[in-house]
Amino acid sequence: FIGTFTIIFIAAGSICADQYLGVANQTRIGPLGIALAYGLAYAAMVIAIGHVSGGHFNPAVTIGFWVVKRLGTFQAIAYSIVQLLAAGVAAYLIRIIIPETAWRPVALGAPVLAQDFTRLHAMALEAALTFFVVFIVFATAGDDADGAPRHVAGLAVGLAIVMGALFGGPFTGAAMNPARAFGPALAAPHWQNQGV
């Protein structure tokens, strides 16, 4: 819960902060700042508490572990419910804390598609970016004895999030995490692109 909460709070919050700075005519943090906030939050959580759950802060990772039978069905369902709950709580807390002028125009960071970017293209892009994240989690933060040390795993997964957010952010918002899309959509409410 804490890991997913932190990641969603920082990722969605950085999008809202960027919007706020733009309205206030200050320098925005921009796509690089948003990508770094998302990736660094993910890396910090993997390093700090990844040993508790294996770094399951993303239902896509949990489903991947379930598919290859490294996680039981009950545990996968329980993890996913907690991840979605944490995302909702994080998004509602952002909504309560920051001004509406900062979160409403960006729908609390819920996925928004670029102009002339179809849902089919968006699904393909999100699938590819999410694959890279899950692949890197499996390669570095898995529960096998040969897994990378936590600090290396956290850095690798965080960098995967940063590179995915830099590429996909302008087109889809680069959620790469169903909880990251769900929480803001629930609190905003903004459900138009949940299929993506």
C-alpha positions as YAML, in Angstrom:
chain: A
units: angstrom
residues:
- id: 1
  name: PHE
  ca: [0.00, 0.00, 0.00]
- id: 2
  name: ILE
  ca: [2.71, 2.48, 0.99]
- id: 3
  name: GLY
  ca: [4.78, 1.80, -2.13]
- id: 4
  name: THR
  ca: [1.92, 2.20, -4.59]
- id: 5
  name: PHE
  ca: [0.51, 5.16, -2.65]
- id: 6
  name: THR
  ca: [3.86, 6.98, -2.82]
- id: 7
  name: ILE
  ca: [4.36, 6.30, -6.51]
- id: 8
  name: ILE
  ca: [0.88, 7.51, -7.49]
- id: 9
  name: PHE
  ca: [1.04, 10.50, -5.13]
- id: 10
  name: ILE
  ca: [4.34, 11.69, -6.64]
- id: 11
  name: ALA
  ca: [3.62, 10.76, -10.29]
- id: 12
  name: ALA
  ca: [0.16, 12.33, -10.41]
- id: 13
  name: GLY
  ca: [1.19, 15.16, -8.09]
- id: 14
  name: SER
  ca: [4.06, 16.16, -10.38]
- id: 15
  name: ILE
  ca: [1.64, 16.48, -13.31]
- id: 16
  name: CYS
  ca: [-0.58, 18.72, -11.17]
- id: 17
  name: ALA
  ca: [2.45, 20.74, -10.01]
- id: 18
  name: ASP
  ca: [3.48, 21.28, -13.62]
- id: 19
  name: GLN
  ca: [-0.03, 22.53, -14.41]
- id: 20
  name: TYR
  ca: [0.02, 24.84, -11.39]
- id: 21
  name: LEU
  ca: [3.36, 26.34, -12.37]
- id: 22
  name: GLY
  ca: [2.08, 26.92, -15.90]
- id: 23
  name: VAL
  ca: [-0.99, 28.78, -14.65]
- id: 24
  name: ALA
  ca: [1.15, 30.85, -12.29]
- id: 25
  name: ASN
  ca: [3.37, 31.81, -15.29]
- id: 26
  name: GLN
  ca: [6.40, 30.27, -13.69]
- id: 27
  name: THR
  ca: [8.80, 27.84, -15.26]
- id: 28
  name: ARG
  ca: [7.18, 24.42, -15.54]
- id: 29
  name: ILE
  ca: [8.89, 21.26, -14.42]
- id: 30
  name: GLY
  ca: [8.08, 19.86, -17.88]
- id: 31
  name: PRO
  ca: [8.12, 16.33, -19.25]
- id: 32
  name: LEU
  ca: [11.60, 15.58, -17.93]
- id: 33
  name: GLY
  ca: [10.68, 16.68, -14.41]
- id: 34
  name: ILE
  ca: [7.47, 14.65, -14.46]
- id: 35
  name: ALA
  ca: [9.31, 11.58, -15.78]
- id: 36
  name: LEU
  ca: [12.04, 11.93, -13.16]
- id: 37
  name: ALA
  ca: [9.52, 12.34, -10.33]
- id: 38
  name: TYR
  ca: [7.68, 9.18, -11.41]
- id: 39
  name: GLY
  ca: [10.85, 7.14, -11.94]
- id: 40
  name: LEU
  ca: [12.59, 8.32, -8.77]
- id: 41
  name: ALA
  ca: [9.50, 7.59, -6.67]
- id: 42
  name: TYR
  ca: [9.36, 4.08, -8.11]
- id: 43
  name: ALA
  ca: [13.09, 3.53, -7.58]
- id: 44
  name: ALA
  ca: [12.93, 4.78, -4.00]
- id: 45
  name: MET
  ca: [10.05, 2.47, -3.15]
- id: 46
  name: VAL
  ca: [11.72, -0.58, -4.72]
- id: 47
  name: ILE
  ca: [14.90, 0.14, -2.77]
- id: 48
  name: ALA
  ca: [13.14, 0.98, 0.51]
- id: 49
  name: ILE
  ca: [10.37, -1.62, 0.70]
- id: 50
  name: GLY
  ca: [10.70, -3.85, -2.35]
- id: 51
  name: HIS
  ca: [11.78, -6.68, -0.08]
- id: 52
  name: VAL
  ca: [8.35, -6.68, 1.58]
- id: 53
  name: SER
  ca: [6.32, -7.57, -1.52]
- id: 54
  name: GLY
  ca: [8.93, -8.08, -4.21]
- id: 55
  name: GLY
  ca: [8.29, -4.63, -5.64]
- id: 56
  name: HIS
  ca: [4.64, -5.25, -6.47]
- id: 57
  name: PHE
  ca: [3.51, -1.64, -6.79]
- id: 58
  name: ASN
  ca: [1.91, -2.20, -10.17]
- id: 59
  name: PRO
  ca: [-0.92, -4.64, -11.06]
- id: 60
  name: ALA
  ca: [0.83, -5.36, -14.38]
- id: 61
  name: VAL
  ca: [3.85, -6.68, -12.47]
- id: 62
  name: THR
  ca: [1.58, -8.68, -10.17]
- id: 63
  name: ILE
  ca: [-0.30, -10.20, -13.10]
- id: 64
  name: GLY
  ca: [3.02, -11.04, -14.76]
- id: 65
  name: PHE
  ca: [4.20, -12.89, -11.65]
- id: 66
  name: TRP
  ca: [0.84, -14.68, -11.45]
- id: 67
  name: VAL
  ca: [0.98, -15.75, -15.13]
- id: 68
  name: VAL
  ca: [4.37, -17.43, -14.64]
- id: 69
  name: LYS
  ca: [3.15, -19.01, -11.38]
- id: 70
  name: ARG
  ca: [5.51, -17.09, -9.11]
- id: 71
  name: LEU
  ca: [2.50, -15.73, -7.24]
- id: 72
  name: GLY
  ca: [-0.68, -17.52, -6.19]
- id: 73
  name: THR
  ca: [-4.12, -16.46, -7.35]
- id: 74
  name: PHE
  ca: [-5.30, -15.23, -3.94]
- id: 75
  name: GLN
  ca: [-2.09, -13.29, -3.37]
- id: 76
  name: ALA
  ca: [-2.26, -11.72, -6.86]
- id: 77
  name: ILE
  ca: [-5.86, -10.62, -6.33]
- id: 78
  name: ALA
  ca: [-5.09, -9.26, -2.86]
- id: 79
  name: TYR
  ca: [-2.01, -7.35, -4.10]
- id: 80
  name: SER
  ca: [-3.98, -5.86, -7.01]
- id: 81
  name: ILE
  ca: [-6.84, -4.74, -4.77]
- id: 82
  name: VAL
  ca: [-4.42, -3.08, -2.35]
- id: 83
  name: GLN
  ca: [-2.57, -1.39, -5.25]
- id: 84
  name: LEU
  ca: [-5.83, 0.03, -6.66]
- id: 85
  name: LEU
  ca: [-6.96, 1.12, -3.20]
- id: 86
  name: ALA
  ca: [-3.63, 2.87, -2.56]
- id: 87
  name: ALA
  ca: [-3.86, 4.64, -5.93]
- id: 88
  name: GLY
  ca: [-7.36, 5.89, -5.14]
- id: 89
  name: VAL
  ca: [-6.35, 7.16, -1.70]
- id: 90
  name: ALA
  ca: [-3.28, 8.93, -3.14]
- id: 91
  name: ALA
  ca: [-5.33, 10.64, -5.86]
- id: 92
  name: TYR
  ca: [-8.04, 11.74, -3.43]
- id: 93
  name: LEU
  ca: [-5.39, 13.14, -1.09]
- id: 94
  name: ILE
  ca: [-3.91, 15.18, -3.96]
- id: 95
  name: ARG
  ca: [-7.41, 16.42, -4.79]
- id: 96
  name: ILE
  ca: [-7.94, 17.50, -1.18]
- id: 97
  name: ILE
  ca: [-4.54, 19.15, -0.72]
- id: 98
  name: ILE
  ca: [-3.87, 21.13, -3.89]
- id: 99
  name: PRO
  ca: [-5.98, 23.82, -5.58]
- id: 100
  name: GLU
  ca: [-8.60, 22.68, -8.07]
- id: 101
  name: THR
  ca: [-6.98, 24.88, -10.72]
- id: 102
  name: ALA
  ca: [-3.92, 22.64, -10.51]
- id: 103
  name: TRP
  ca: [-5.61, 19.24, -10.73]
- id: 104
  name: ARG
  ca: [-8.83, 19.68, -12.73]
- id: 105
  name: PRO
  ca: [-7.27, 20.77, -16.08]
- id: 106
  name: VAL
  ca: [-5.02, 17.68, -16.05]
- id: 107
  name: ALA
  ca: [-7.66, 15.36, -14.53]
- id: 108
  name: LEU
  ca: [-5.30, 14.60, -11.62]
- id: 109
  name: GLY
  ca: [-2.90, 13.02, -14.11]
- id: 110
  name: ALA
  ca: [-5.40, 10.49, -15.50]
- id: 111
  name: PRO
  ca: [-4.45, 9.27, -18.98]
- id: 112
  name: VAL
  ca: [-5.20, 11.80, -21.70]
- id: 113
  name: LEU
  ca: [-4.45, 11.03, -25.33]
- id: 114
  name: ALA
  ca: [-2.62, 13.42, -27.61]
- id: 115
  name: GLN
  ca: [-4.57, 14.99, -30.43]
- id: 116
  name: ASP
  ca: [-4.74, 12.65, -33.45]
- id: 117
  name: PHE
  ca: [-3.53, 9.74, -31.31]
- id: 118
  name: THR
  ca: [-6.06, 6.90, -31.51]
- id: 119
  name: ARG
  ca: [-6.94, 4.54, -28.69]
- id: 120
  name: LEU
  ca: [-5.48, 1.67, -30.70]
- id: 121
  name: HIS
  ca: [-2.14, 3.45, -30.99]
- id: 122
  name: ALA
  ca: [-2.33, 4.37, -27.31]
- id: 123
  name: MET
  ca: [-2.98, 0.76, -26.28]
- id: 124
  name: ALA
  ca: [-0.02, -0.43, -28.37]
- id: 125
  name: LEU
  ca: [2.28, 2.21, -26.88]
- id: 126
  name: GLU
  ca: [1.18, 1.57, -23.29]
- id: 127
  name: ALA
  ca: [1.51, -2.19, -23.81]
- id: 128
  name: ALA
  ca: [5.07, -1.83, -25.11]
- id: 129
  name: LEU
  ca: [6.12, 0.55, -22.34]
- id: 130
  name: THR
  ca: [4.51, -1.61, -19.66]
- id: 131
  name: PHE
  ca: [6.23, -4.68, -21.11]
- id: 132
  name: PHE
  ca: [9.62, -2.98, -20.67]
- id: 133
  name: VAL
  ca: [8.84, -2.12, -17.05]
- id: 134
  name: VAL
  ca: [7.62, -5.64, -16.23]
- id: 135
  name: PHE
  ca: [10.58, -7.19, -18.08]
- id: 136
  name: ILE
  ca: [13.04, -5.11, -16.09]
- id: 137
  name: VAL
  ca: [11.28, -5.97, -12.82]
- id: 138
  name: PHE
  ca: [11.56, -9.67, -13.69]
- id: 139
  name: ALA
  ca: [15.20, -9.28, -14.73]
- id: 140
  name: THR
  ca: [16.32, -7.37, -11.64]
- id: 141
  name: ALA
  ca: [13.85, -7.51, -8.78]
- id: 142
  name: GLY
  ca: [12.61, -11.06, -9.05]
- id: 143
  name: ASP
  ca: [12.43, -13.30, -6.02]
- id: 144
  name: ASP
  ca: [15.07, -15.74, -7.25]
- id: 145
  name: ALA
  ca: [18.45, -16.05, -5.54]
- id: 146
  name: ASP
  ca: [20.26, -14.61, -8.56]
- id: 147
  name: GLY
  ca: [18.27, -11.34, -8.55]
- id: 148
  name: ALA
  ca: [20.13, -8.04, -8.53]
- id: 149
  name: PRO
  ca: [20.71, -6.22, -5.23]
- id: 150
  name: ARG
  ca: [17.76, -4.01, -4.26]
- id: 151
  name: HIS
  ca: [19.56, -0.75, -5.01]
- id: 152
  name: VAL
  ca: [20.41, -1.93, -8.52]
- id: 153
  name: ALA
  ca: [16.90, -3.27, -9.06]
- id: 154
  name: GLY
  ca: [15.37, -0.01, -7.86]
- id: 155
  name: LEU
  ca: [17.61, 2.03, -10.14]
- id: 156
  name: ALA
  ca: [16.87, -0.19, -13.15]
- id: 157
  name: VAL
  ca: [13.10, -0.13, -12.64]
- id: 158
  name: GLY
  ca: [13.15, 3.62, -11.95]
- id: 159
  name: LEU
  ca: [15.09, 4.23, -15.16]
- id: 160
  name: ALA
  ca: [12.58, 2.10, -17.09]
- id: 161
  name: ILE
  ca: [9.80, 4.31, -15.73]
- id: 162
  name: VAL
  ca: [11.71, 7.49, -16.65]
- id: 163
  name: MET
  ca: [12.42, 6.38, -20.21]
- id: 164
  name: GLY
  ca: [8.84, 5.20, -20.67]
- id: 165
  name: ALA
  ca: [7.43, 8.47, -19.30]
- id: 166
  name: LEU
  ca: [9.72, 10.54, -21.53]
- id: 167
  name: PHE
  ca: [8.55, 8.71, -24.65]
- id: 168
  name: GLY
  ca: [4.94, 7.96, -23.81]
- id: 169
  name: GLY
  ca: [4.04, 10.93, -21.61]
- id: 170
  name: PRO
  ca: [3.18, 13.32, -24.45]
- id: 171
  name: PHE
  ca: [1.02, 10.70, -26.21]
- id: 172
  name: THR
  ca: [-0.83, 8.84, -23.43]
- id: 173
  name: GLY
  ca: [0.41, 10.14, -20.09]
- id: 174
  name: ALA
  ca: [2.57, 6.99, -19.84]
- id: 175
  name: ALA
  ca: [0.83, 5.34, -16.91]
- id: 176
  name: MET
  ca: [2.58, 1.98, -17.47]
- id: 177
  name: ASN
  ca: [0.66, 0.89, -14.39]
- id: 178
  name: PRO
  ca: [-3.08, 0.19, -14.14]
- id: 179
  name: ALA
  ca: [-3.10, 1.63, -10.61]
- id: 180
  name: ARG
  ca: [-1.43, 4.81, -11.89]
- id: 181
  name: ALA
  ca: [-4.30, 5.20, -14.41]
- id: 182
  name: PHE
  ca: [-7.07, 4.08, -12.03]
- id: 183
  name: GLY
  ca: [-6.46, 6.29, -8.98]
- id: 184
  name: PRO
  ca: [-6.53, 9.66, -10.75]
- id: 185
  name: ALA
  ca: [-9.44, 8.58, -12.96]
- id: 186
  name: LEU
  ca: [-11.43, 7.64, -9.86]
- id: 187
  name: ALA
  ca: [-10.76, 10.88, -8.00]
- id: 188
  name: ALA
  ca: [-11.00, 13.27, -10.99]
- id: 189
  name: PRO
  ca: [-13.38, 11.57, -12.28]
- id: 190
  name: HIS
  ca: [-12.03, 11.06, -15.79]
- id: 191
  name: TRP
  ca: [-12.69, 7.59, -17.26]
- id: 192
  name: GLN
  ca: [-12.39, 8.29, -21.00]
- id: 193
  name: ASN
  ca: [-9.13, 6.41, -21.52]
- id: 194
  name: GLN
  ca: [-9.21, 3.62, -18.94]
- id: 195
  name: GLY
  ca: [-9.25, 1.02, -21.71]
- id: 196
  name: VAL
  ca: [-5.81, 2.25, -22.72]
...
